[in-house]
Amino acid sequence: MHKPNLLRRTRRLHVRDEVGGSAVEYGILISAVVLVIIAGITLFGLQVSELYANVF
């Protein structure tokens, strides 16, 4: 009787770890999104700057 309970607990803990992301994973994901946005804005700004430099 004791063994099945232990197996059930182990399975529950294992499933719980896989279901949601940890705070560190979410932090890394948000950081990556922010870096992509900043890189896009920077590249767009450089293109616009070169465009206006060539016009005037």
C-alpha positions as CSV (number, residue, x, y, z in Angstrom):
1,M,0.0,0.0,0.0
2,H,2.8,2.4,0.8
3,K,4.5,2.0,-2.6
4,P,1.6,3.2,-4.9
5,N,1.2,6.4,-2.8
6,L,4.9,7.1,-3.2
7,L,4.7,6.6,-7.0
8,R,1.6,8.9,-7.2
9,R,3.4,11.6,-5.3
10,T,6.5,11.3,-7.5
11,R,4.3,11.5,-10.7
12,R,2.5,14.5,-9.4
13,L,5.7,16.4,-8.6
14,H,7.1,15.5,-12.0
15,V,4.0,16.7,-13.8
16,R,3.9,19.9,-11.8
17,D,7.5,20.7,-12.8
18,E,6.7,20.3,-16.5
19,V,3.3,22.2,-16.6
20,G,4.3,25.8,-15.9
21,G,7.4,27.8,-16.5
22,S,9.5,29.1,-13.7
23,A,10.1,32.7,-13.0
24,V,13.6,32.4,-14.5
25,E,12.2,31.0,-17.7
26,Y,9.6,33.8,-18.0
27,G,12.3,36.4,-17.2
28,I,14.5,35.0,-20.0
29,L,11.6,35.0,-22.4
30,I,10.6,38.6,-21.6
31,S,14.2,39.7,-21.9
32,A,14.5,38.1,-25.3
33,V,11.4,39.8,-26.5
34,V,12.6,43.2,-25.2
35,L,15.9,42.8,-26.9
36,V,14.3,41.9,-30.2
37,I,12.1,45.0,-29.9
38,I,15.0,47.3,-29.1
39,A,17.1,45.8,-32.0
40,G,14.2,46.4,-34.4
41,I,13.7,50.0,-33.2
42,T,17.4,50.7,-33.5
43,L,17.7,49.2,-37.0
44,F,14.6,51.2,-38.1
45,G,16.1,54.4,-36.6
46,L,19.4,53.8,-38.4
47,Q,17.5,53.3,-41.8
48,V,15.4,56.5,-41.3
49,S,18.5,58.4,-40.3
50,E,20.4,57.4,-43.4
51,L,17.4,58.2,-45.5
52,Y,17.2,61.7,-44.2
53,A,21.0,62.1,-44.4
54,N,20.9,61.3,-48.1
55,V,17.9,63.5,-48.8
56,F,19.2,66.7,-47.2
